[in-house]
Amino acid sequence: MGAVGVLCLAVAILAPGIFWVWRFLERMKNQVQAGLLGRGSRTLLVIAHPDDEAMFFAPTLLGLARLRHQVFLLCFSAGNYYNQGEIRKKELLQSCDVLGIPPTNVMIIDSRDFPDDPAVQWDTAHVASVLLQHIEANDIHLVVTFDAGGVSGHRNHVALYAAVRTLRSEGKFPEGSTVLTLQSVNVLRKYISLLDLPFSLLHAGDVLFVLTSKEVAQAKSEQGCLSTGCQRLGRDGDHTEPQSTCTAVPPYLQGR
C-alpha cells in the first residue's frame, strides 16, 4: 500500500475520534474564549509583510469576524524584497477585503527603517514606538502577532514579537488590553494536514477557532492560510488548515 493509501486509511480510522474530541473541547473552550475575546472588540493584527495575514492568520481573522470584532491591520513593510512592493500592497488590500477588513483599517508602512529583508534586524524600540502609537490612535483592545519563533524564524516576524514583548513588560499597553501571539510549530505539524487536528485540539489554549466549510473556502479564495495557534503574552514578558488556536497566559506568568 502506497503512502497515500496509508494516509487515507489513517484519516478514515482517526476521523470519528478526532471529531468527538473536537466537539468536546470546543464546548469546554467556548466559555473561556468568550470571556477572553468578548464581542465587538477592537483588534489589531500586526504583520511584517503582505501575505502574512493570509498565510498565517486567516482562521483567526475569520473567527474574530464571527465574533463581530472590528479588526485593524498594521503591516510594517511593503514586501519589497523582490521589488514588487506596489503589487504586494494592492494584493494585501484585496486580501483584507476577502477577510473582512476594510481598507480604511489597513496601514502599510513603506519605510527604509523596516526593509523586507530576513538578514536585517529591525530596531525593537522603533518598532515598539510605532506600534504603540497605532494602538493608542485606534483604541485597540486586542493585539495579535507572531511569537518568538516567528513561524519560520524570519527576523522581521521575530522583531514584531520583540517589540510587543517590550511594550508588555514595560507596562505600556493600555489597561485591560490583551496580546495573542502565534505559536510556531515544527515542520512535520505544518504539513500533515488533518492529522494535526488532535495535536491542535489537545494543545490548544483559551481560544479555539474551527472554520466552517464556507469560511475555509473564503480563506482558500485568496492565498490560503496556515493553522494558527496563539498564546497570550504575559506582562513579563503554506497550506490551509481549518482551525486556529490561541492560548492565554495569565499576566503574572512569562509568555513563551
NORZIRA-V370558 format. One record per residue. N is the residue number from 1. RES is the residue in three letters. SS is DSSP state (H for helix, E for strand, C for the rest). Layout:
[[N:RES:SS] [N:RES:SS]]
This chain:
[[1:MET:C] [2:GLY:C] [3:ALA:H] [4:VAL:H] [5:GLY:H] [6:VAL:H] [7:LEU:H] [8:CYS:H] [9:LEU:H] [10:ALA:H] [11:VAL:H] [12:ALA:H] [13:ILE:H] [14:LEU:H] [15:ALA:H] [16:PRO:H] [17:GLY:H] [18:ILE:H] [19:PHE:H] [20:TRP:H] [21:VAL:H] [22:TRP:H] [23:ARG:H] [24:PHE:H] [25:LEU:H] [26:GLU:H] [27:ARG:H] [28:MET:H] [29:LYS:H] [30:ASN:H] [31:GLN:H] [32:VAL:H] [33:GLN:H] [34:ALA:H] [35:GLY:H] [36:LEU:H] [37:LEU:H] [38:GLY:C] [39:ARG:C] [40:GLY:C] [41:SER:C] [42:ARG:E] [43:THR:E] [44:LEU:E] [45:LEU:E] [46:VAL:E] [47:ILE:E] [48:ALA:C] [49:HIS:C] [50:PRO:C] [51:ASP:C] [52:ASP:H] [53:GLU:H] [54:ALA:H] [55:MET:H] [56:PHE:C] [57:PHE:C] [58:ALA:H] [59:PRO:H] [60:THR:H] [61:LEU:H] [62:LEU:H] [63:GLY:H] [64:LEU:H] [65:ALA:H] [66:ARG:H] [67:LEU:C] [68:ARG:C] [69:HIS:C] [70:GLN:E] [71:VAL:E] [72:PHE:E] [73:LEU:E] [74:LEU:E] [75:CYS:E] [76:PHE:C] [77:SER:C] [78:ALA:C] [79:GLY:C] [80:ASN:C] [81:TYR:C] [82:TYR:C] [83:ASN:C] [84:GLN:C] [85:GLY:H] [86:GLU:H] [87:ILE:H] [88:ARG:H] [89:LYS:H] [90:LYS:H] [91:GLU:H] [92:LEU:H] [93:LEU:H] [94:GLN:H] [95:SER:H] [96:CYS:H] [97:ASP:H] [98:VAL:H] [99:LEU:C] [100:GLY:C] [101:ILE:C] [102:PRO:C] [103:PRO:H] [104:THR:H] [105:ASN:H] [106:VAL:E] [107:MET:E] [108:ILE:E] [109:ILE:C] [110:ASP:C] [111:SER:C] [112:ARG:H] [113:ASP:H] [114:PHE:H] [115:PRO:C] [116:ASP:C] [117:ASP:C] [118:PRO:C] [119:ALA:C] [120:VAL:C] [121:GLN:C] [122:TRP:C] [123:ASP:C] [124:THR:H] [125:ALA:H] [126:HIS:H] [127:VAL:H] [128:ALA:H] [129:SER:H] [130:VAL:H] [131:LEU:H] [132:LEU:H] [133:GLN:H] [134:HIS:H] [135:ILE:H] [136:GLU:H] [137:ALA:H] [138:ASN:C] [139:ASP:C] [140:ILE:C] [141:HIS:C] [142:LEU:E] [143:VAL:E] [144:VAL:E] [145:THR:E] [146:PHE:E] [147:ASP:C] [148:ALA:C] [149:GLY:C] [150:GLY:H] [151:VAL:H] [152:SER:H] [153:GLY:H] [154:HIS:C] [155:ARG:H] [156:ASN:H] [157:HIS:H] [158:VAL:H] [159:ALA:H] [160:LEU:H] [161:TYR:H] [162:ALA:H] [163:ALA:H] [164:VAL:H] [165:ARG:H] [166:THR:H] [167:LEU:H] [168:ARG:H] [169:SER:H] [170:GLU:C] [171:GLY:C] [172:LYS:C] [173:PHE:C] [174:PRO:C] [175:GLU:C] [176:GLY:C] [177:SER:C] [178:THR:E] [179:VAL:E] [180:LEU:E] [181:THR:E] [182:LEU:E] [183:GLN:C] [184:SER:C] [185:VAL:C] [186:ASN:C] [187:VAL:H] [188:LEU:H] [189:ARG:H] [190:LYS:H] [191:TYR:C] [192:ILE:C] [193:SER:H] [194:LEU:H] [195:LEU:H] [196:ASP:H] [197:LEU:H] [198:PRO:H] [199:PHE:H] [200:SER:H] [201:LEU:H] [202:LEU:H] [203:HIS:C] [204:ALA:C] [205:GLY:C] [206:ASP:C] [207:VAL:E] [208:LEU:E] [209:PHE:E] [210:VAL:E] [211:LEU:C] [212:THR:C] [213:SER:H] [214:LYS:H] [215:GLU:H] [216:VAL:H] [217:ALA:H] [218:GLN:H] [219:ALA:H] [220:LYS:H] [221:SER:C] [222:GLU:C] [223:GLN:C] [224:GLY:C] [225:CYS:C] [226:LEU:C] [227:SER:C] [228:THR:E] [229:GLY:E] [230:CYS:E] [231:GLN:E] [232:ARG:E] [233:LEU:C] [234:GLY:C] [235:ARG:C] [236:ASP:C] [237:GLY:C] [238:ASP:C] [239:HIS:C] [240:THR:C] [241:GLU:C] [242:PRO:C] [243:GLN:E] [244:SER:E] [245:THR:E] [246:CYS:E] [247:THR:E] [248:ALA:C] [249:VAL:C] [250:PRO:C] [251:PRO:C] [252:TYR:C] [253:LEU:C] [254:GLN:C] [255:GLY:C] [256:ARG:C]]
